[in-house]
Amino acid sequence: MPVYEYRCACCQKKSSFFVKSIKDELTPVCSSCGSRDMNRLFSNFAYHKSLATIYEESGDPDKPGEKYYNDPRNIGRWTEKKFQELGMEMPSQIQDMIQAARDGEMPESVKDLQPGLTEV
């Protein structure tokens, strides 16, 4: 199910059109001014990597490279590894934060996990 993008020759606004099949005919009409004088654009596309590929490209958490921790997923990966090495069960709040980071959400403050911890 492709999405095609066009730019209006009259008002220069960009419009996106979703079609069910690549075989479907499309007569684009500008969503801003209603013109039919539309020029097709090269659309952006997404490339998704598997978690295994990301880990492989990041390197070994035992010997992290210079940019290892630039990817927040690796911080969670390191944390999981350390809890496992210590034979401790990771608190569900930390598991939730790591999963949220993997899903692209910014985790809540870590200080909320430890009562009595104050900022310096």
N, CA, C and O atoms as a GROMACS GRO file, in nm:
protein
  480
    1MET      N    1   0.083  -0.118   0.000
    1MET     CA    2   0.000   0.000   0.000
    1MET      C    3   0.088   0.125   0.000
    1MET      O    4   0.128   0.174   0.106
    2PRO      N    5   0.118   0.175  -0.117
    2PRO     CA    6   0.210   0.288  -0.126
    2PRO      C    7   0.146   0.422  -0.093
    2PRO      O    8   0.024   0.440  -0.102
    3VAL      N    9   0.232   0.515  -0.056
    3VAL     CA   10   0.195   0.654  -0.036
    3VAL      C   11   0.276   0.734  -0.137
    3VAL      O   12   0.399   0.726  -0.140
    4TYR      N   13   0.206   0.810  -0.220
    4TYR     CA   14   0.273   0.892  -0.321
    4TYR      C   15   0.266   1.038  -0.278
    4TYR      O   16   0.165   1.083  -0.223
    5GLU      N   17   0.373   1.110  -0.305
    5GLU     CA   18   0.377   1.253  -0.271
    5GLU      C   19   0.387   1.335  -0.398
    5GLU      O   20   0.459   1.300  -0.492
    6TYR      N   21   0.313   1.446  -0.399
    6TYR     CA   22   0.312   1.537  -0.513
    6TYR      C   23   0.326   1.680  -0.462
    6TYR      O   24   0.287   1.711  -0.350
    7ARG      N   25   0.382   1.766  -0.548
    7ARG     CA   26   0.388   1.909  -0.518
    7ARG      C   27   0.302   1.981  -0.622
    7ARG      O   28   0.310   1.954  -0.742
    8CYS      N   29   0.219   2.072  -0.573
    8CYS     CA   30   0.130   2.149  -0.659
    8CYS      C   31   0.211   2.254  -0.736
    8CYS      O   32   0.289   2.328  -0.676
    9ALA      N   33   0.191   2.259  -0.867
    9ALA     CA   34   0.261   2.358  -0.950
    9ALA      C   35   0.206   2.498  -0.927
    9ALA      O   36   0.274   2.597  -0.956
   10CYS      N   37   0.084   2.508  -0.875
   10CYS     CA   38   0.023   2.641  -0.852
   10CYS      C   39   0.063   2.702  -0.718
   10CYS      O   40   0.112   2.814  -0.713
   11CYS      N   41   0.041   2.628  -0.609
   11CYS     CA   42   0.065   2.684  -0.475
   11CYS      C   43   0.190   2.629  -0.406
   11CYS      O   44   0.226   2.676  -0.298
   12GLN      N   45   0.257   2.531  -0.468
   12GLN     CA   46   0.380   2.471  -0.417
   12GLN      C   47   0.363   2.390  -0.289
   12GLN      O   48   0.462   2.355  -0.224
   13LYS      N   49   0.240   2.359  -0.251
   13LYS     CA   50   0.216   2.276  -0.132
   13LYS      C   51   0.235   2.130  -0.168
   13LYS      O   52   0.208   2.087  -0.280
   14LYS      N   53   0.283   2.054  -0.071
   14LYS     CA   54   0.304   1.910  -0.090
   14LYS      C   55   0.183   1.835  -0.037
   14LYS      O   56   0.130   1.867   0.069
   15SER      N   57   0.139   1.734  -0.111
   15SER     CA   58   0.027   1.650  -0.071
   15SER      C   59   0.067   1.504  -0.081
   15SER      O   60   0.143   1.467  -0.171
   16SER      N   61   0.016   1.423   0.009
   16SER     CA   62   0.042   1.279   0.010
   16SER      C   63  -0.086   1.205  -0.022
   16SER      O   64  -0.194   1.243   0.023
   17PHE      N   65  -0.074   1.098  -0.102
   17PHE     CA   66  -0.189   1.020  -0.143
   17PHE      C   67  -0.163   0.872  -0.116
   17PHE      O   68  -0.065   0.816  -0.164
   18PHE      N   69  -0.251   0.811  -0.040
   18PHE     CA   70  -0.242   0.670  -0.005
   18PHE      C   71  -0.325   0.591  -0.105
   18PHE      O   72  -0.442   0.624  -0.128
   19VAL      N   73  -0.267   0.488  -0.164
   19VAL     CA   74  -0.341   0.402  -0.257
   19VAL      C   75  -0.332   0.258  -0.208
   19VAL      O   76  -0.233   0.218  -0.147
   20LYS      N   77  -0.435   0.182  -0.235
   20LYS     CA   78  -0.440   0.044  -0.187
   20LYS      C   79  -0.344  -0.049  -0.260
   20LYS      O   80  -0.293  -0.145  -0.202
   21SER      N   81  -0.320  -0.019  -0.386
   21SER     CA   82  -0.233  -0.106  -0.465
   21SER      C   83  -0.152  -0.020  -0.562
   21SER      O   84  -0.194   0.088  -0.602
   22ILE      N   85  -0.036  -0.069  -0.598
   22ILE     CA   86   0.049   0.001  -0.694
   22ILE      C   87  -0.019   0.008  -0.831
   22ILE      O   88   0.015   0.094  -0.913
   23LYS      N   89  -0.114  -0.082  -0.855
   23LYS     CA   90  -0.186  -0.087  -0.983
   23LYS      C   91  -0.300   0.014  -0.991
   23LYS      O   92  -0.350   0.042  -1.100
   24ASP      N   93  -0.343   0.068  -0.877
   24ASP     CA   94  -0.455   0.163  -0.877
   24ASP      C   95  -0.416   0.293  -0.948
   24ASP      O   96  -0.305   0.342  -0.933
   25GLU      N   97  -0.510   0.346  -1.024
   25GLU     CA   98  -0.487   0.474  -1.091
   25GLU      C   99  -0.503   0.586  -0.989
   25GLU      O  100  -0.584   0.577  -0.896
   26LEU      N  101  -0.425   0.690  -1.007
   26LEU     CA  102  -0.431   0.805  -0.915
   26LEU      C  103  -0.433   0.932  -0.997
   26LEU      O  104  -0.347   0.956  -1.081
   27THR      N  105  -0.534   1.015  -0.971
   27THR     CA  106  -0.541   1.148  -1.030
   27THR      C  107  -0.530   1.246  -0.914
   27THR      O  108  -0.630   1.281  -0.852
   28PRO      N  109  -0.408   1.290  -0.884
   28PRO     CA  110  -0.388   1.375  -0.766
   28PRO      C  111  -0.447   1.515  -0.782
   28PRO      O  112  -0.437   1.577  -0.888
   29VAL      N  113  -0.509   1.560  -0.675
   29VAL     CA  114  -0.565   1.695  -0.669
   29VAL      C  115  -0.506   1.760  -0.544
   29VAL      O  116  -0.505   1.700  -0.437
   30CYS      N  117  -0.457   1.882  -0.558
   30CYS     CA  118  -0.395   1.952  -0.447
   30CYS      C  119  -0.493   1.966  -0.330
   30CYS      O  120  -0.605   2.012  -0.348
   31SER      N  121  -0.449   1.926  -0.213
   31SER     CA  122  -0.534   1.933  -0.094
   31SER      C  123  -0.546   2.077  -0.044
   31SER      O  124  -0.631   2.105   0.041
   32SER      N  125  -0.463   2.166  -0.094
   32SER     CA  126  -0.465   2.305  -0.049
   32SER      C  127  -0.548   2.394  -0.141
   32SER      O  128  -0.637   2.465  -0.094
   33CYS      N  129  -0.520   2.390  -0.273
   33CYS     CA  130  -0.589   2.482  -0.364
   33CYS      C  131  -0.681   2.412  -0.464
   33CYS      O  132  -0.755   2.479  -0.536
   34GLY      N  133  -0.676   2.278  -0.470
   34GLY     CA  134  -0.763   2.203  -0.560
   34GLY      C  135  -0.712   2.189  -0.702
   34GLY      O  136  -0.782   2.134  -0.787
   35SER      N  137  -0.592   2.235  -0.730
   35SER     CA  138  -0.535   2.225  -0.865
   35SER      C  139  -0.504   2.080  -0.899
   35SER      O  140  -0.473   1.999  -0.812
   36ARG      N  141  -0.512   2.049  -1.028
   36ARG     CA  142  -0.476   1.916  -1.076
   36ARG      C  143  -0.336   1.918  -1.140
   36ARG      O  144  -0.290   1.816  -1.190
   37ASP      N  145  -0.271   2.033  -1.138
   37ASP     CA  146  -0.136   2.047  -1.195
   37ASP      C  147  -0.035   2.007  -1.087
   37ASP      O  148   0.021   2.092  -1.018
   38MET      N  149  -0.012   1.877  -1.076
   38MET     CA  150   0.070   1.820  -0.969
   38MET      C  151   0.194   1.752  -1.028
   38MET      O  152   0.187   1.688  -1.133
   39ASN      N  153   0.307   1.766  -0.958
   39ASN     CA  154   0.431   1.702  -0.997
   39ASN      C  155   0.470   1.598  -0.892
   39ASN      O  156   0.477   1.628  -0.773
   40ARG      N  157   0.494   1.477  -0.938
   40ARG     CA  158   0.528   1.369  -0.846
   40ARG      C  159   0.668   1.390  -0.788
   40ARG      O  160   0.760   1.429  -0.859
   41LEU      N  161   0.681   1.364  -0.658
   41LEU     CA  162   0.807   1.379  -0.587
   41LEU      C  163   0.866   1.243  -0.555
   41LEU      O  164   0.796   1.142  -0.551
   42PHE      N  165   0.996   1.241  -0.532
   42PHE     CA  166   1.059   1.121  -0.478
   42PHE      C  167   1.028   1.118  -0.329
   42PHE      O  168   1.061   1.213  -0.257
   43SER      N  169   0.966   1.013  -0.284
   43SER     CA  170   0.925   1.004  -0.144
   43SER      C  171   1.036   0.949  -0.057
   43SER      O  172   1.123   0.876  -0.104
   44ASN      N  173   1.033   0.987   0.069
   44ASN     CA  174   1.123   0.928   0.168
   44ASN      C  175   1.079   0.786   0.195
   44ASN      O  176   0.964   0.750   0.169
   45PHE      N  177   1.168   0.706   0.246
   45PHE     CA  178   1.131   0.571   0.284
   45PHE      C  179   1.201   0.537   0.414
   45PHE      O  180   1.300   0.601   0.453
   46ALA      N  181   1.149   0.437   0.480
   46ALA     CA  182   1.205   0.395   0.608
   46ALA      C  183   1.276   0.262   0.591
   46ALA      O  184   1.233   0.176   0.514
   47TYR      N  185   1.384   0.247   0.663
   47TYR     CA  186   1.457   0.121   0.667
   47TYR      C  187   1.466   0.081   0.813
   47TYR      O  188   1.528   0.151   0.893
   48HIS      N  189   1.406  -0.030   0.847
   48HIS     CA  190   1.405  -0.075   0.985
   48HIS      C  191   1.505  -0.189   1.004
   48HIS      O  192   1.507  -0.285   0.928
   49LYS      N  193   1.586  -0.175   1.107
   49LYS     CA  194   1.684  -0.279   1.139
   49LYS      C  195   1.628  -0.366   1.251
   49LYS      O  196   1.551  -0.320   1.335
   50SER      N  197   1.668  -0.491   1.250
   50SER     CA  198   1.629  -0.579   1.359
   50SER      C  199   1.713  -0.544   1.481
   50SER      O  200   1.820  -0.485   1.469
   51LEU      N  201   1.665  -0.582   1.598
   51LEU     CA  202   1.740  -0.557   1.722
   51LEU      C  203   1.873  -0.632   1.717
   51LEU      O  204   1.974  -0.581   1.766
   52ALA      N  205   1.874  -0.750   1.658
   52ALA     CA  206   1.998  -0.827   1.646
   52ALA      C  207   2.100  -0.750   1.561
   52ALA      O  208   2.219  -0.748   1.594
   53THR      N  209   2.056  -0.689   1.452
   53THR     CA  210   2.145  -0.611   1.366
   53THR      C  211   2.198  -0.489   1.440
   53THR      O  212   2.316  -0.455   1.429
   54ILE      N  213   2.112  -0.423   1.514
   54ILE     CA  214   2.154  -0.306   1.592
   54ILE      C  215   2.261  -0.345   1.693
   54ILE      O  216   2.362  -0.277   1.706
   55TYR      N  217   2.239  -0.455   1.762
   55TYR     CA  218   2.337  -0.503   1.861
   55TYR      C  219   2.468  -0.540   1.793
   55TYR      O  220   2.577  -0.510   1.844
   56GLU      N  221   2.458  -0.605   1.678
   56GLU     CA  222   2.578  -0.644   1.606
   56GLU      C  223   2.659  -0.521   1.564
   56GLU      O  224   2.782  -0.521   1.575
   57GLU      N  225   2.591  -0.418   1.516
   57GLU     CA  226   2.659  -0.296   1.473
   57GLU      C  227   2.715  -0.217   1.591
   57GLU      O  228   2.815  -0.146   1.577
   58SER      N  229   2.652  -0.229   1.707
   58SER     CA  230   2.695  -0.153   1.825
   58SER      C  231   2.821  -0.208   1.886
   58SER      O  232   2.901  -0.133   1.942
   59GLY      N  233   2.839  -0.336   1.876
   59GLY     CA  234   2.957  -0.398   1.934
   59GLY      C  235   2.928  -0.465   2.066
   59GLY      O  236   2.814  -0.469   2.112
   60ASP      N  237   3.032  -0.516   2.126
   60ASP     CA  238   3.025  -0.593   2.249
   60ASP      C  239   3.008  -0.501   2.369
   60ASP      O  240   3.087  -0.408   2.387
   61PRO      N  241   2.906  -0.524   2.454
   61PRO     CA  242   2.888  -0.440   2.572
   61PRO      C  243   3.003  -0.454   2.673
   61PRO      O  244   3.021  -0.367   2.758
   62ASP      N  245   3.080  -0.564   2.664
   62ASP     CA  246   3.195  -0.580   2.754
   62ASP      C  247   3.311  -0.490   2.711
   62ASP      O  248   3.397  -0.455   2.792
   63LYS      N  249   3.314  -0.454   2.584
   63LYS     CA  250   3.420  -0.368   2.530
   63LYS      C  251   3.356  -0.259   2.445
   63LYS      O  252   3.378  -0.255   2.324
   64PRO      N  253   3.276  -0.172   2.507
   64PRO     CA  254   3.204  -0.071   2.428
   64PRO      C  255   3.299   0.026   2.359
   64PRO      O  256   3.398   0.072   2.417
   65GLY      N  257   3.266   0.057   2.234
   65GLY     CA  258   3.343   0.156   2.159
   65GLY      C  259   3.308   0.297   2.202
   65GLY      O  260   3.226   0.318   2.292
   66GLU      N  261   3.370   0.393   2.137
   66GLU     CA  262   3.354   0.535   2.172
   66GLU      C  263   3.210   0.583   2.164
   66GLU      O  264   3.167   0.664   2.247
   67LYS      N  265   3.134   0.534   2.066
   67LYS     CA  266   2.997   0.583   2.045
   67LYS      C  267   2.890   0.484   2.093
   67LYS      O  268   2.772   0.499   2.062
   68TYR      N  269   2.932   0.384   2.167
   68TYR     CA  270   2.840   0.279   2.211
   68TYR      C  271   2.718   0.336   2.285
   68TYR      O  272   2.605   0.295   2.259
   69TYR      N  273   2.742   0.428   2.377
   69TYR     CA  274   2.633   0.480   2.461
   69TYR      C  275   2.558   0.596   2.397
   69TYR      O  276   2.469   0.653   2.460
   70ASN      N  277   2.592   0.633   2.272
   70ASN     CA  278   2.513   0.733   2.202
   70ASN      C  279   2.375   0.679   2.167
   70ASN      O  280   2.281   0.755   2.145
   71ASP      N  281   2.363   0.547   2.161
   71ASP     CA  282   2.235   0.483   2.134
   71ASP      C  283   2.175   0.441   2.267
   71ASP      O  284   2.230   0.353   2.333
   72PRO      N  285   2.063   0.501   2.308
   72PRO     CA  286   2.005   0.468   2.439
   72PRO      C  287   1.967   0.322   2.456
   72PRO      O  288   1.957   0.273   2.569
   73ARG      N  289   1.946   0.251   2.345
   73ARG     CA  290   1.915   0.108   2.356
   73ARG      C  291   2.030   0.032   2.419
   73ARG      O  292   2.010  -0.068   2.488
   74ASN      N  293   2.153   0.080   2.396
   74ASN     CA  294   2.269   0.012   2.452
   74ASN      C  295   2.280   0.034   2.602
   74ASN      O  296   2.336  -0.050   2.673
   75ILE      N  297   2.230   0.144   2.652
   75ILE     CA  298   2.229   0.166   2.797
   75ILE      C  299   2.140   0.061   2.862
   75ILE      O  300   2.176   0.003   2.965
   76GLY      N  301   2.023   0.037   2.804
   76GLY     CA  302   1.934  -0.066   2.854
   76GLY      C  303   1.994  -0.204   2.841
   76GLY      O  304   1.979  -0.288   2.930
   77ARG      N  305   2.063  -0.228   2.731
   77ARG     CA  306   2.129  -0.356   2.708
   77ARG      C  307   2.235  -0.381   2.814
   77ARG      O  308   2.245  -0.492   2.868
   78TRP      N  309   2.315  -0.279   2.845
   78TRP     CA  310   2.418  -0.290   2.947
   78TRP      C  311   2.355  -0.315   3.085
   78TRP      O  312   2.404  -0.398   3.162
   79THR      N  313   2.248  -0.242   3.114
   79THR     CA  314   2.179  -0.256   3.243
   79THR      C  315   2.125  -0.399   3.260
   79THR      O  316   2.143  -0.460   3.365
   80GLU      N  317   2.061  -0.451   3.157
   80GLU     CA  318   2.009  -0.588   3.163
   80GLU      C  319   2.122  -0.688   3.186
   80GLU      O  320   2.108  -0.781   3.266
   81LYS      N  321   2.234  -0.669   3.119
   81LYS     CA  322   2.348  -0.759   3.132
   81LYS      C  323   2.402  -0.756   3.274
   81LYS      O  324   2.434  -0.861   3.330
   82LYS      N  325   2.413  -0.637   3.333
   82LYS     CA  326   2.468  -0.626   3.469
   82LYS      C  327   2.375  -0.691   3.572
   82LYS      O  328   2.423  -0.758   3.664
   83PHE      N  329   2.245  -0.672   3.559
   83PHE     CA  330   2.152  -0.736   3.652
   83PHE      C  331   2.165  -0.888   3.640
   83PHE      O  332   2.163  -0.960   3.740
   84GLN      N  333   2.178  -0.937   3.517
   84GLN     CA  334   2.191  -1.080   3.495
   84GLN      C  335   2.322  -1.133   3.556
   84GLN      O  336   2.322  -1.238   3.621
   85GLU      N  337   2.432  -1.061   3.536
   85GLU     CA  338   2.560  -1.103   3.592
   85GLU      C  339   2.558  -1.108   3.744
   85GLU      O  340   2.621  -1.195   3.805
   86LEU      N  341   2.484  -1.015   3.805
   86LEU     CA  342   2.475  -1.009   3.951
   86LEU      C  343   2.373  -1.108   4.007
   86LEU      O  344   2.359  -1.123   4.129
   87GLY      N  345   2.300  -1.176   3.917
   87GLY     CA  346   2.200  -1.273   3.960
   87GLY      C  347   2.081  -1.206   4.028
   87GLY      O  348   2.013  -1.268   4.110
   88MET      N  349   2.056  -1.082   3.992
   88MET     CA  350   1.945  -1.006   4.052
   88MET      C  351   1.831  -0.993   3.952
   88MET      O  352   1.852  -0.986   3.831
   89GLU      N  353   1.710  -0.990   4.004
   89GLU     CA  354   1.595  -0.967   3.919
   89GLU      C  355   1.579  -0.816   3.900
   89GLU      O  356   1.581  -0.740   3.996
   90MET      N  357   1.564  -0.776   3.778
   90MET     CA  358   1.550  -0.634   3.748
   90MET      C  359   1.411  -0.586   3.788
   90MET      O  360   1.312  -0.649   3.753
   91PRO      N  361   1.402  -0.475   3.862
   91PRO     CA  362   1.271  -0.422   3.899
   91PRO      C  363   1.186  -0.390   3.776
   91PRO      O  364   1.239  -0.348   3.673
   92SER      N  365   1.057  -0.411   3.787
   92SER     CA  366   0.967  -0.391   3.673
   92SER      C  367   0.971  -0.247   3.622
   92SER      O  368   0.952  -0.223   3.503
   93GLN      N  369   0.994  -0.151   3.712
   93GLN     CA  370   1.001  -0.012   3.669
   93GLN      C  371   1.118   0.011   3.573
   93GLN      O  372   1.105   0.086   3.477
   94ILE      N  373   1.230  -0.053   3.600
   94ILE     CA  374   1.346  -0.039   3.512
   94ILE      C  375   1.319  -0.110   3.380
   94ILE      O  376   1.354  -0.059   3.274
   95GLN      N  377   1.257  -0.228   3.386
   95GLN     CA  378   1.222  -0.300   3.264
   95GLN      C  379   1.130  -0.214   3.177
   95GLN      O  380   1.146  -0.208   3.056
   96ASP      N  381   1.034  -0.149   3.241
   96ASP     CA  382   0.940  -0.062   3.167
   96ASP      C  383   1.014   0.055   3.102
   96ASP      O  384   0.984   0.091   2.988
   97MET      N  385   1.109   0.114   3.174
   97MET     CA  386   1.186   0.226   3.118
   97MET      C  387   1.268   0.181   2.998
   97MET      O  388   1.274   0.252   2.897
   98ILE      N  389   1.330   0.065   3.007
   98ILE     CA  390   1.412   0.014   2.897
   98ILE      C  391   1.324  -0.014   2.776
   98ILE      O  392   1.360   0.020   2.663
   99GLN      N  393   1.208  -0.076   2.799
   99GLN     CA  394   1.118  -0.106   2.687
   99GLN      C  395   1.066   0.023   2.624
   99GLN      O  396   1.054   0.032   2.502
  100ALA      N  397   1.035   0.123   2.706
  100ALA     CA  398   0.988   0.252   2.653
  100ALA      C  399   1.096   0.316   2.566
  100ALA      O  400   1.065   0.371   2.461
  101ALA      N  401   1.222   0.309   2.610
  101ALA     CA  402   1.332   0.364   2.531
  101ALA      C  403   1.346   0.290   2.399
  101ALA      O  404   1.372   0.352   2.295
  102ARG      N  405   1.329   0.158   2.401
  102ARG     CA  406   1.337   0.080   2.277
  102ARG      C  407   1.223   0.114   2.182
  102ARG      O  408   1.237   0.104   2.060
  103ASP      N  409   1.109   0.155   2.240
  103ASP     CA  410   0.994   0.194   2.159
  103ASP      C  411   1.002   0.340   2.116
  103ASP      O  412   0.912   0.390   2.049
  104GLY      N  413   1.110   0.409   2.155
  104GLY     CA  414   1.128   0.547   2.113
  104GLY      C  415   1.076   0.651   2.209
  104GLY      O  416   1.075   0.770   2.177
  105GLU      N  417   1.032   0.609   2.327
  105GLU     CA  418   0.983   0.703   2.427
  105GLU      C  419   1.094   0.738   2.524
  105GLU      O  420   1.179   0.655   2.557
  106MET      N  421   1.093   0.862   2.570
  106MET     CA  422   1.192   0.906   2.666
  106MET      C  423   1.149   0.855   2.804
  106MET      O  424   1.037   0.883   2.847
  107PRO      N  425   1.236   0.781   2.874
  107PRO     CA  426   1.198   0.729   3.005
  107PRO      C  427   1.185   0.840   3.110
  107PRO      O  428   1.246   0.946   3.098
  108GLU      N  429   1.107   0.812   3.212
  108GLU     CA  430   1.092   0.905   3.323
  108GLU      C  431   1.223   0.912   3.400
  108GLU      O  432   1.314   0.832   3.378
  109SER      N  433   1.233   1.006   3.489
  109SER     CA  434   1.356   1.027   3.565
  109SER      C  435   1.390   0.904   3.649
  109SER      O  436   1.303   0.844   3.712
  110VAL      N  437   1.517   0.868   3.649
  110VAL     CA  438   1.564   0.753   3.726
  110VAL      C  439   1.553   0.780   3.876
  110VAL      O  440   1.535   0.686   3.953
  111LYS      N  441   1.564   0.904   3.918
  111LYS     CA  442   1.559   0.934   4.061
  111LYS      C  443   1.427   0.893   4.125
  111LYS      O  444   1.421   0.870   4.246
  112ASP      N  445   1.320   0.882   4.046
  112ASP     CA  446   1.190   0.840   4.099
  112ASP      C  447   1.190   0.692   4.139
  112ASP      O  448   1.099   0.648   4.209
  113LEU      N  449   1.289   0.617   4.093
  113LEU     CA  450   1.295   0.474   4.125
  113LEU      C  451   1.352   0.448   4.265
  113LEU      O  452   1.330   0.342   4.322
  114GLN      N  453   1.426   0.546   4.320
  114GLN     CA  454   1.490   0.527   4.449
  114GLN      C  455   1.442   0.633   4.547
  114GLN      O  456   1.485   0.748   4.539
  115PRO      N  457   1.352   0.596   4.639
  115PRO     CA  458   1.307   0.693   4.737
  115PRO      C  459   1.422   0.748   4.818
  115PRO      O  460   1.513   0.675   4.856
  116GLY      N  461   1.419   0.877   4.843
  116GLY     CA  462   1.523   0.941   4.926
  116GLY      C  463   1.640   0.991   4.847
  116GLY      O  464   1.727   1.058   4.902
  117LEU      N  465   1.646   0.961   4.716
  117LEU     CA  466   1.756   1.010   4.634
  117LEU      C  467   1.728   1.155   4.600
  117LEU      O  468   1.620   1.188   4.551
  118THR      N  469   1.823   1.242   4.626
  118THR     CA  470   1.804   1.383   4.598
  118THR      C  471   1.906   1.431   4.497
  118THR      O  472   2.015   1.374   4.485
  119GLU      N  473   1.870   1.537   4.426
  119GLU     CA  474   1.963   1.595   4.330
  119GLU      C  475   2.069   1.675   4.402
  119GLU      O  476   2.044   1.735   4.507
  120VAL      N  477   2.188   1.676   4.345
  120VAL     CA  478   2.300   1.749   4.404
  120VAL      C  479   2.307   1.886   4.340
  120VAL      O  480   2.394   1.966   4.374
   0.00000   0.00000   0.00000
